Amino acid sequence: MKNTLKILVSTFILSLWSMGANAQENEYVPNLTSRHDAVLYPNPTSNGQVKIKSAIVIKNVELISMIGEGEVVLDNKLHIFDEMTLKISDLHPGIYLAKITFEDNKSIIKKLVVR
């Protein structure tokens, strides 16, 4: 009985440890809440890139600086489906607004923090 309990506890601890290892390898990706939704991750970001995930085709992504006059610092006209990576290594640390326009011309705005 004691050996069986030790095996069960060991198996449980090992499974918790392996789940933690997998969580560190894979980035956390938030769920999409509707058809016209997109997620930017990692957010905040400090590695010079940000991924965008969407349920439908994105027509355009604009990054707008929150500093000064609200200058458009990136205007990326593209046609993607599901997921893409934006290179943002030239951006200064700060808060940016990401205006994401979908194929049907509906738009959303998301906040992006660059460290």
N, C-alpha and C positions, 0 to 999 in steps of 0.2 A: 504494500500500500504506500509506504514512504517513497519507494523508488518510482512508482507511478506518479505520485505527486511531484517529485523532483523533476521528472521528465516533462510533465505538463507545465510547470513553472518555467523551466529552461526553454521550452518551445515557445511559450508566451513572450518571454523576455527577448528571445532571438527574433521573433516576428516583429515586436515593437522596434527593436534596433534596426532591422532591415527596412521598415517603413520610414524611419527617420533618415536613413541613408538615401533612400529614394527621393525623399522630399528635398534633400539638399541638392541632389543632382538635377532635378526638374524644377523649373521656375514655377511659382504659383501663377496660374492664369485665371482671372476672375471669369465668371459665367456671363454670357450675354443675356440681357433681360428682355430684349424684344428684337424684332426684325431690323429695325433702324437703330441699332446700338453697335458700339465698337468699344474695345478695351485697348488701352495702351499699357504695356508692361515691359520691363519693370518700371514702376512709377512710385517713388522717385528713381531716376536713373543716373548712373555716374560712369557708365562704361562706353559712352560715345554712340550708343544706338538704342532705339526703342522699337518694340514690335507692336504692330497693330493687328488686331483680330476682329473680324466682322462676319456677320451671317450672310451678307449680300455684297455685291460688287461695289467697291469704292471708286469713285471717279476722280476725286481730288482730295489732297490733304494740304492744309495751310497751317503753319506754325506762326503764331503771332506773339511777339514779345509783350510782356506786361510792363516793361520799363519804358518810360518816355512816351512817345506818340503812338504806341501800339503797332510798331513796324512789323510787316510780314517778313519773317526771316527764312522761311522755306515755303515754296509753292511747288508742290509735287503733283503734276497732272499725270495720272496713271490709271491703269485699269487692272485691278487685282481682284482676287477672290479669296476670301477666308483669312489670309494672313500675309504680312509682309514685314520687312525690317527697314527702318529709316536710319540712315547715318546722320548723327547729330553732333559729331565730335567738334564741329566748328562753333557750336553755340556756347555762350557764356552761361555760367551757373545762374539760375533764376527760375521764375515761373513763366510758363508759356501756355497759350490757349491753342488747342488743336481743333481747327474747324474741319470736320470730315464730311464730305459731300458724297452721297451715294448715287448710283446710276439713275435713280428716278428724281434726282435733283433735291431730295430732302437732305437736310444737314443737321448735324449735332455738334456741340462744342464740348470738349473735354479738357481738363487741366492736366498739364505735364510739368513736373518738377525736375529740373536738371541740376545736379550737384557738381 
